[in-house]
Amino acid sequence: MATAKTKAARSSALGLDFKRERAAYRAGAMLVAGADEVGRGPLAGPVVAAAVVLDPKRVPVGLDDSKKLSRAKREALFAEICATAEVSVSLAPPARIDRNNIRQATLWALARAVRGLPCAPSLVFVDGNDRPPLSCSVEMVVGGDGLIASIAAASIVAKVTRDRLMAGLGLAFPGYGFERHMGYGTAEHSAALIGLGPCRHHRQSFAPVRARQLLQFDMVTGGEALPCDVDEPV
């Protein structure tokens, strides 16, 4: 049977560890957080961002990029992270995504998640290369959810939170299959869009959703432009 030390060694061998956070603490940082988001690509549902400050004495064993973990493992780690760390979650709903674009909505959610932590961090490691608008020190790390423990923890919190939200939408809006594809553009989702049309949780600015709306408009109008209230020239 693998011991905790063995599991931790495996994580280190894979490149994921708490070393950069420890180095920041030794350099004088008061609190170090990790931040990540989930849900930039789906056609429906929010972008969910999370920020996590891990307790250096209670770093959960088995942390990894949430996409590489089974659902059961994510759920177990989610519970452990929430019980031992400071956690904040923020959502950017479809309306904000459509109004501001997906990049700006994601950065807004990441910044809001960090600001929602009980105590403001002095340094935040963020997955990717797009810096959120924060006044504290920020270090961007491409592939950080597979390298830095705090970012991996944030990715797990964001993923589990979003999956639960989409499962709830699946119950509230039957027929779309949100609880299975989580809003991504699968064949099942595309078929549902054709059969049911978009609902209010779809991202109207995303091309497949917009194309379906235009098709519905053509069906209603017969392909003809609707009359508008414009005075005839004299």
C-alpha atoms as one frame of an Amber mdcrd trajectory, in Angstrom:
protein
   0.000   0.000   0.000   1.347   3.447  -0.959   2.111   5.746   1.955   1.446
   9.486   2.052   5.168  10.073   1.464   5.101   7.813  -1.577   2.104   9.652
  -3.006   3.746  13.016  -2.346   6.899  11.798  -4.086   4.836  10.787  -7.101
   3.291  14.250  -7.258   6.748  15.813  -7.076   7.984  13.505  -9.836   5.110
  14.705 -11.981   6.252  18.286 -11.428   3.515  19.423  -9.032   4.519  20.574
  -5.562   4.343  23.342  -2.939   7.945  24.509  -3.444   7.187  27.853  -5.059
   4.751  28.781  -2.323   7.282  27.841   0.359   9.957  29.904  -1.395   7.593
  32.896  -1.469   6.889  32.536   2.246  10.618  32.341   2.991  11.100  35.508
   0.924   8.630  37.361   3.136   5.215  36.880   1.540   2.445  36.983   4.134
  -0.144  34.918   2.230   0.270  33.079  -1.081  -2.741  32.094  -3.171  -3.351
  30.124  -6.329  -6.108  30.991  -8.812  -7.609  29.208 -11.792 -10.793  29.128
 -13.844 -12.963  26.539 -15.527 -15.475  26.923 -18.329 -14.081  29.265 -20.969
 -15.022  26.997 -23.866 -18.615  25.819 -23.228 -21.625  27.169 -25.092 -23.639
  27.487 -21.889 -23.206  28.206 -18.201 -20.816  30.489 -16.340 -17.071  30.752
 -16.165 -16.143  29.736 -12.616 -12.958  31.036 -10.982 -11.494  29.991  -7.649
  -8.720  31.274  -5.418  -7.148  29.115  -2.715  -4.641  29.759   0.078  -3.323
  26.387   1.223  -2.172  25.755   4.775   1.557  24.903   4.413   1.166  22.318
   7.170  -1.868  20.628   5.587  -1.347  20.509   1.840  -3.688  17.782   0.512
  -1.995  14.752  -0.996  -2.900  13.937  -4.598  -3.437  17.456  -5.960  -3.253
  17.708  -9.735  -4.769  19.454 -12.721  -8.512  18.880 -12.246  -8.851  17.587
 -15.811  -6.519  14.695 -14.994  -8.463  13.529 -11.940 -11.501  11.270 -11.766
 -14.750  12.792 -10.603 -14.570  10.854  -7.319 -11.021  12.052  -6.671 -11.968
  15.660  -7.445 -14.885  15.491  -5.034 -12.728  14.039  -2.256 -10.020  16.665
  -2.753 -12.642  19.418  -2.958 -13.913  18.476   0.492 -10.387  18.353   1.907
  -9.403  21.690   0.362 -12.509  23.416   1.709 -11.853  21.958   5.172  -8.175
  22.949   5.407  -7.657  26.029   3.202  -9.027  29.504   2.576 -11.261  29.349
  -0.495 -13.115  31.884  -2.622 -15.230  31.290  -5.730 -16.585  33.729  -8.311
 -18.864  33.239 -11.318 -19.047  35.184 -14.571 -22.549  34.447 -15.933 -23.426
  34.209 -19.632 -24.801  37.774 -19.633 -21.405  39.154 -18.595 -19.620  36.912
 -21.090 -21.858  38.202 -23.881 -21.478  41.819 -22.781 -17.719  41.921 -22.132
 -16.368  38.919 -24.140 -15.054  35.682 -22.693 -11.533  36.967 -21.985 -12.640
  39.999 -20.002 -15.300  38.010 -18.148 -12.703  35.409 -17.150 -10.242  38.014
 -15.877 -13.048  39.701 -13.936 -14.018  36.404 -12.289 -10.401  35.587 -11.379
  -9.853  39.000  -9.796 -13.158  38.780  -7.924 -12.266  35.328  -6.575  -8.940
  36.610  -5.220 -10.591  39.660  -3.666 -13.136  37.379  -2.008 -10.540  35.565
   0.104 -10.902  36.171   3.865  -7.443  37.771   3.978  -5.812  39.530   1.038
  -2.832  37.599  -0.357   0.460  39.341  -1.051   1.213  37.033  -3.996  -1.062
  35.104  -6.340   0.016  32.379  -8.741  -2.426  32.319 -11.683  -2.705  29.645
 -14.343  -2.078  30.881 -17.890  -0.507  34.030 -19.316  -3.344  36.560 -19.051
  -2.977  38.697 -15.919  -6.164  39.541 -13.986  -6.525  43.133 -12.705  -5.156
  42.844  -9.159  -3.186  45.250  -7.001  -1.115  42.521  -5.313   1.848  40.731
  -6.878   0.771  38.260  -9.556   2.861  35.549 -11.171   1.433  33.948 -14.303
   2.351  30.285 -14.841   1.428  28.512 -18.066   0.307  25.004 -17.171   0.335
  26.033 -13.524  -2.487  23.669 -12.573  -0.075  20.810 -13.177   2.900  22.482
 -11.484   1.847  24.518  -8.453  -0.193  23.012  -5.629  -2.210  26.165  -4.903
  -3.250  26.520  -8.544  -4.140  22.823  -8.743  -6.314  23.241  -5.647  -8.051
  26.238  -7.240  -8.658  24.294 -10.447 -10.298  21.480  -8.472 -12.544  23.870
  -6.538 -13.573  25.661  -9.737 -14.221  22.409 -11.625 -16.309  20.758  -8.893
 -18.295  23.958  -8.318 -19.074  24.377 -12.004 -19.959  20.712 -12.534 -22.438
  20.897  -9.660 -23.983  24.071 -11.081 -24.357  22.499 -14.522 -25.934  19.387
 -12.996 -28.489  21.694 -11.376 -29.142  23.397 -14.716 -29.682  19.963 -16.215
 -32.556  19.412 -13.785 -33.983  22.902 -14.310 -33.718  22.758 -18.112 -34.316
  19.135 -19.136 -33.503  18.077 -22.659 -30.173  19.867 -23.077 -28.081  17.307
 -21.191 -26.155  19.922 -19.211 -25.509  17.401 -16.446 -23.557  15.228 -18.899
 -21.643  17.603 -21.197 -21.417  20.572 -18.778 -22.352  22.986 -21.540 -19.586
  22.011 -23.967 -20.365  21.739 -27.662 -20.857  17.986 -27.902 -22.993  16.247
 -30.514 -25.731  15.809 -27.901 -25.675  19.504 -27.060 -25.692  20.543 -30.720
 -28.718  18.327 -31.348 -30.511  19.845 -28.354 -29.803  23.355 -29.641 -31.366
  22.416 -32.974 -34.393  20.806 -31.364 -35.015  23.182 -28.459 -33.210  26.369
 -29.353 -31.031  28.269 -26.861 -32.129  28.886 -23.275 -31.196  31.881 -21.135
 -28.085  30.107 -19.846 -26.565  29.849 -23.324 -23.851  32.275 -24.396 -25.579
  34.244 -27.115 -22.283  35.655 -28.435 -20.819  32.207 -29.161 -21.039  31.276
 -32.849 -23.017  27.977 -32.615 -25.619  29.606 -30.352 -25.817  32.741 -32.485
 -26.221  30.619 -35.632 -29.166  28.816 -34.042 -30.753  32.142 -33.103 -30.408
  33.403 -36.668 -32.005  30.201 -37.950 -34.944  30.703 -35.586 -35.251  34.307
 -36.762 -35.342  33.181 -40.405 -38.023  30.597 -39.566 -40.178  33.272 -37.914
 -39.716  35.934 -40.587 -39.525  33.660 -43.600 -36.092  35.028 -44.339 -37.410
  38.551 -44.847 -36.292  41.587 -42.904 -38.804  42.857 -40.385 -40.315  46.303
 -41.115 -38.861  49.190 -39.121 -40.265  52.550 -38.206 -38.380  54.775 -40.652
 -40.077  57.690 -42.348 -40.235  57.647 -46.134 -38.039  60.301 -47.719 -39.991
  63.344 -48.943
